[in-house]
């Protein structure tokens, strides 16, 4: 989502703006209704790998296999996953 603010408004709220930005959000700064700058967030930082030789895909597959090996993972249904995602989206 893109928001538009005057440079003066942004200056008075800069800290709040920076902390409210989410992935793919941006703020267009304008002076006299002319865009002069854009404030946007960086993408989320991925965790560092312990092994530089493993690709992200290999790490993901290894983690997936470890999770599948847990006894309680066999009882998780697609409905459980959807419910968890919905709860996360509601902020629960």
TIRO-2110 file (N, C-alpha, C; in Angstrom, 1 decimal):
// TIRO-2110
0.8, -1.2, 0.0, N, 1, A
0.0, 0.0, 0.0, CA, 1, A
0.9, 1.2, 0.0, C, 1, A
0.5, 2.3, -0.7, N, 2, A
1.3, 3.5, -0.8, CA, 2, A
0.5, 4.6, -0.2, C, 2, A
1.2, 5.4, 0.7, N, 3, A
0.6, 6.5, 1.3, CA, 3, A
1.3, 7.8, 0.8, C, 3, A
0.6, 8.9, 0.9, N, 4, A
1.2, 10.2, 0.5, CA, 4, A
1.1, 11.1, 1.7, C, 4, A
2.3, 11.8, 1.9, N, 5, A
2.4, 12.8, 3.0, CA, 5, A
3.2, 13.9, 2.5, C, 5, A
3.0, 15.1, 3.1, N, 6, A
3.9, 16.2, 2.8, CA, 6, A
5.2, 16.0, 3.6, C, 6, A
6.3, 16.6, 3.1, N, 7, A
7.6, 16.5, 3.7, CA, 7, A
7.5, 16.9, 5.2, C, 7, A
6.7, 18.0, 5.4, N, 8, A
6.6, 18.6, 6.8, CA, 8, A
5.9, 17.6, 7.7, C, 8, A
4.8, 17.0, 7.2, N, 9, A
4.1, 16.0, 8.0, CA, 9, A
5.0, 14.8, 8.3, C, 9, A
5.7, 14.3, 7.3, N, 10, A
6.6, 13.2, 7.5, CA, 10, A
7.7, 13.5, 8.5, C, 10, A
8.2, 14.7, 8.4, N, 11, A
9.3, 15.1, 9.4, CA, 11, A
8.8, 15.0, 10.8, C, 11, A
7.6, 15.4, 11.0, N, 12, A
7.1, 15.4, 12.4, CA, 12, A
6.7, 14.0, 12.9, C, 12, A
6.6, 13.1, 12.0, N, 13, A
6.1, 11.7, 12.3, CA, 13, A
7.1, 10.6, 11.9, C, 13, A
8.3, 11.0, 11.6, N, 14, A
9.3, 10.1, 10.9, CA, 14, A
9.4, 8.8, 11.7, C, 14, A
9.6, 8.9, 13.0, N, 15, A
9.8, 7.6, 13.8, CA, 15, A
8.6, 6.7, 13.7, C, 15, A
7.4, 7.3, 13.8, N, 16, A
6.2, 6.5, 13.8, CA, 16, A
6.0, 5.9, 12.4, C, 16, A
6.3, 6.7, 11.3, N, 17, A
6.2, 6.2, 10.0, CA, 17, A
7.1, 5.0, 9.7, C, 17, A
8.4, 5.1, 10.2, N, 18, A
9.3, 4.0, 10.0, CA, 18, A
8.8, 2.7, 10.7, C, 18, A
8.3, 2.8, 11.9, N, 19, A
7.9, 1.7, 12.6, CA, 19, A
6.5, 1.1, 12.1, C, 19, A
5.8, 1.9, 11.4, N, 20, A
4.5, 1.4, 10.9, CA, 20, A
4.6, 0.8, 9.5, C, 20, A
5.7, 1.0, 8.8, N, 21, A
5.9, 0.4, 7.5, CA, 21, A
5.9, -1.1, 7.5, C, 21, A
5.2, -1.8, 6.7, N, 22, A
5.2, -3.2, 6.5, CA, 22, A
5.8, -3.5, 5.2, C, 22, A
6.1, -4.8, 4.9, N, 23, A
6.6, -5.2, 3.6, CA, 23, A
5.7, -4.7, 2.5, C, 23, A
6.3, -4.2, 1.5, N, 24, A
5.6, -3.7, 0.3, CA, 24, A
4.8, -2.4, 0.6, C, 24, A
4.9, -1.8, 1.7, N, 25, A
4.3, -0.5, 2.0, CA, 25, A
5.4, 0.6, 1.6, C, 25, A
4.8, 1.8, 1.2, N, 26, A
5.7, 2.9, 1.0, CA, 26, A
5.0, 4.2, 1.2, C, 26, A
5.7, 5.2, 1.5, N, 27, A
5.2, 6.6, 1.7, CA, 27, A
5.8, 7.5, 0.7, C, 27, A
5.0, 8.2, -0.1, N, 28, A
5.5, 9.1, -1.1, CA, 28, A
5.5, 10.5, -0.4, C, 28, A
6.6, 11.2, -0.4, N, 29, A
6.7, 12.5, 0.2, CA, 29, A
6.5, 13.5, -0.9, C, 29, A
5.7, 14.5, -0.6, N, 30, A
5.4, 15.5, -1.6, CA, 30, A
5.7, 16.9, -1.0, C, 30, A
6.1, 17.8, -1.9, N, 31, A
6.2, 19.3, -1.6, CA, 31, A
5.4, 20.0, -2.7, C, 31, A
4.4, 20.8, -2.3, N, 32, A
3.6, 21.5, -3.2, CA, 32, A
2.9, 20.6, -4.2, C, 32, A
2.4, 19.4, -3.7, N, 33, A
1.8, 18.4, -4.4, CA, 33, A
2.6, 17.7, -5.5, C, 33, A
4.0, 17.9, -5.4, N, 34, A
4.9, 17.2, -6.3, CA, 34, A
5.7, 16.2, -5.6, C, 34, A
5.7, 14.9, -6.0, N, 35, A
6.4, 13.9, -5.3, CA, 35, A
7.9, 14.2, -5.4, C, 35, A
8.6, 14.1, -4.2, N, 36, A
10.0, 14.4, -4.2, CA, 36, A
10.8, 13.3, -3.6, C, 36, A
10.2, 12.3, -2.9, N, 37, A
10.9, 11.2, -2.3, CA, 37, A
10.0, 10.1, -2.0, C, 37, A
10.6, 8.9, -1.7, N, 38, A
9.8, 7.8, -1.4, CA, 38, A
10.4, 7.0, -0.2, C, 38, A
9.6, 6.7, 0.8, N, 39, A
10.1, 6.0, 2.0, CA, 39, A
9.5, 4.6, 1.9, C, 39, A
10.4, 3.5, 2.0, N, 40, A
9.8, 2.2, 1.9, CA, 40, A
10.6, 1.3, 2.9, C, 40, A
10.1, 0.1, 3.2, N, 41, A
10.8, -0.8, 4.1, CA, 41, A
11.7, -1.8, 3.3, C, 41, A
12.6, -2.3, 4.0, N, 42, A
13.4, -3.4, 3.5, CA, 42, A
12.7, -4.7, 3.6, C, 42, A
12.9, -5.7, 2.8, N, 43, A
12.3, -7.0, 2.9, CA, 43, A
12.8, -7.6, 4.2, C, 43, A
11.9, -8.5, 4.8, N, 44, A
12.3, -9.1, 6.1, CA, 44, A
13.7, -9.9, 5.9, C, 44, A
14.5, -9.8, 6.9, N, 45, A
15.8, -10.5, 6.9, CA, 45, A
15.7, -12.0, 7.2, C, 45, A
16.3, -12.8, 6.3, N, 46, A
16.3, -14.2, 6.5, CA, 46, A
17.3, -14.6, 7.5, C, 46, A
17.0, -15.6, 8.3, N, 47, A
18.0, -16.1, 9.3, CA, 47, A
19.3, -16.5, 8.6, C, 47, A
20.4, -16.3, 9.3, N, 48, A
21.7, -16.7, 8.8, CA, 48, A
21.9, -18.2, 8.8, C, 48, A
22.5, -18.8, 7.9, N, 49, A
22.8, -20.2, 7.8, CA, 49, A
24.0, -20.6, 8.6, C, 49, A
23.9, -21.7, 9.3, N, 50, A
25.1, -22.2, 10.1, CA, 50, A
26.1, -22.8, 9.1, C, 50, A
25.6, -23.3, 8.0, N, 51, A
26.5, -23.9, 7.0, CA, 51, A
26.4, -23.1, 5.7, C, 51, A
27.5, -22.5, 5.3, N, 52, A
27.4, -21.7, 4.1, CA, 52, A
27.3, -22.6, 2.8, C, 52, A
27.6, -23.9, 3.0, N, 53, A
27.5, -24.8, 1.8, CA, 53, A
26.1, -25.2, 1.5, C, 53, A
25.2, -25.1, 2.5, N, 54, A
23.8, -25.5, 2.2, CA, 54, A
23.0, -24.3, 1.6, C, 54, A
22.2, -24.7, 0.6, N, 55, A
21.4, -23.7, 0.0, CA, 55, A
20.1, -23.5, 0.9, C, 55, A
19.4, -22.4, 0.7, N, 56, A
18.2, -22.2, 1.4, CA, 56, A
17.2, -23.3, 1.2, C, 56, A
17.1, -23.8, -0.1, N, 57, A
16.2, -24.9, -0.4, CA, 57, A
16.6, -26.2, 0.4, C, 57, A
17.9, -26.4, 0.5, N, 58, A
18.4, -27.6, 1.2, CA, 58, A
18.0, -27.5, 2.7, C, 58, A
18.2, -26.3, 3.2, N, 59, A
17.9, -26.0, 4.7, CA, 59, A
16.4, -26.2, 4.9, C, 59, A
15.6, -25.7, 4.0, N, 60, A
14.2, -25.8, 4.1, CA, 60, A
13.7, -27.3, 4.1, C, 60, A
14.3, -28.1, 3.1, N, 61, A
14.0, -29.5, 3.0, CA, 61, A
14.4, -30.2, 4.3, C, 61, A
15.5, -29.9, 4.8, N, 62, A
16.0, -30.6, 6.0, CA, 62, A
15.1, -30.3, 7.2, C, 62, A
14.7, -29.0, 7.4, N, 63, A
13.8, -28.6, 8.4, CA, 63, A
12.4, -29.3, 8.2, C, 63, A
11.9, -29.4, 7.0, N, 64, A
10.7, -30.0, 6.7, CA, 64, A
10.7, -31.5, 7.1, C, 64, A
11.8, -32.2, 6.8, N, 65, A
11.9, -33.6, 7.2, CA, 65, A
12.0, -33.7, 8.7, C, 65, A
12.7, -32.8, 9.4, N, 66, A
12.7, -32.9, 10.9, CA, 66, A
11.3, -32.7, 11.5, C, 66, A
10.6, -31.8, 10.9, N, 67, A
9.2, -31.5, 11.4, CA, 67, A
8.3, -32.7, 11.2, C, 67, A
8.4, -33.3, 10.0, N, 68, A
7.6, -34.5, 9.6, CA, 68, A
7.9, -35.7, 10.6, C, 68, A
9.1, -35.7, 11.1, N, 69, A
9.5, -36.8, 12.0, CA, 69, A
9.0, -36.7, 13.4, C, 69, A
8.5, -35.5, 13.7, N, 70, A
7.9, -35.3, 15.1, CA, 70, A
6.6, -36.0, 15.2, C, 70, A
6.3, -36.8, 16.3, N, 71, A
5.1, -37.5, 16.4, CA, 71, A
3.8, -36.7, 16.3, C, 71, A
3.8, -35.5, 16.9, N, 72, A
2.6, -34.7, 16.9, CA, 72, A
2.3, -34.1, 15.5, C, 72, A
3.3, -34.1, 14.6, N, 73, A
3.0, -33.5, 13.3, CA, 73, A
2.0, -34.3, 12.4, C, 73, A
1.9, -35.6, 12.7, N, 74, A
1.0, -36.4, 12.0, CA, 74, A
-0.4, -36.1, 12.2, C, 74, A
-0.7, -35.4, 13.4, N, 75, A
-2.1, -35.1, 13.7, CA, 75, A
-2.6, -33.7, 13.2, C, 75, A
-1.7, -33.0, 12.6, N, 76, A
-2.0, -31.6, 12.1, CA, 76, A
-2.7, -31.8, 10.7, C, 76, A
-3.9, -31.2, 10.6, N, 77, A
-4.6, -31.3, 9.4, CA, 77, A
-4.5, -29.9, 8.6, C, 77, A
-5.0, -30.0, 7.4, N, 78, A
-5.0, -28.7, 6.6, CA, 78, A
-5.9, -27.7, 7.2, C, 78, A
-7.0, -28.2, 7.8, N, 79, A
-7.9, -27.3, 8.6, CA, 79, A
-7.2, -26.6, 9.7, C, 79, A
-6.4, -27.3, 10.5, N, 80, A
-5.6, -26.8, 11.6, CA, 80, A
-4.7, -25.7, 11.1, C, 80, A
-4.0, -25.9, 10.0, N, 81, A
-3.1, -24.9, 9.4, CA, 81, A
-3.9, -23.7, 9.0, C, 81, A
-5.0, -23.8, 8.3, N, 82, A
-5.8, -22.7, 7.9, CA, 82, A
-6.3, -21.9, 9.1, C, 82, A
-6.7, -22.6, 10.2, N, 83, A
-7.1, -21.9, 11.4, CA, 83, A
-6.0, -21.1, 12.0, C, 83, A
-4.8, -21.7, 12.0, N, 84, A
-3.6, -20.9, 12.6, CA, 84, A
-3.3, -19.7, 11.7, C, 84, A
-3.4, -19.8, 10.4, N, 85, A
-3.1, -18.7, 9.5, CA, 85, A
-4.1, -17.6, 9.7, C, 85, A
-5.4, -18.0, 9.8, N, 86, A
-6.5, -17.0, 10.1, CA, 86, A
-6.3, -16.3, 11.4, C, 86, A
-5.9, -17.1, 12.4, N, 87, A
-5.7, -16.5, 13.8, CA, 87, A
-4.5, -15.5, 13.7, C, 87, A
-3.5, -15.8, 13.0, N, 88, A
-2.3, -14.9, 12.8, CA, 88, A
-2.8, -13.7, 12.1, C, 88, A
-3.6, -13.8, 11.1, N, 89, A
-4.0, -12.6, 10.3, CA, 89, A
-4.9, -11.7, 11.2, C, 89, A
-5.6, -12.3, 12.2, N, 90, A
-6.5, -11.5, 13.1, CA, 90, A
-5.7, -10.9, 14.2, C, 90, A
-4.4, -11.3, 14.3, N, 91, A
-3.5, -10.8, 15.4, CA, 91, A
-3.6, -11.5, 16.7, C, 91, A
-4.1, -12.8, 16.6, N, 92, A
-4.3, -13.6, 17.8, CA, 92, A
-3.0, -14.4, 18.0, C, 92, A
END
